[in-house]
Amino acid sequence: MKTEIEHMSNSDQVLVSIARALINKPKLLLMDQSLDALDVTRRNMVIELIQQLRQTERMTILSTSLF
């Protein structure tokens, strides 16, 4: 099923944006309030994934949050 991003929920749009950012395995990942739109479960899932990538891919992450 193909869904245009503008028809997705805000949290799904955030997940797509994060996936797009990670697909090329960047050395530096900048996240400006990217997790603020996610519910706690999805936020924790993304944080765990990013922590794994930080260690395995030696990725530097700069993240800001309102929380």
C-alpha positions, 0 to 999 in steps of 0.5 A: 500500500502506497500512502502519500506522506501528507495523508499520514498522521504526524507521528508517521510523518516523523518516522518516515523522516527519521527513516529517510535520514538514516537510510544513507548511514550519515556520520552526523544526525541532527534531530530538532524536536523530531521525537516530540510528536511521537507517543512514548512507545514510538519515542522509546523505540526510535531512541533505542534504534538510534542508540544502537546505530550510534554504537554500531555505525559510530554515528554522532547525534545532536538532538533537541527536545521540548521534554 
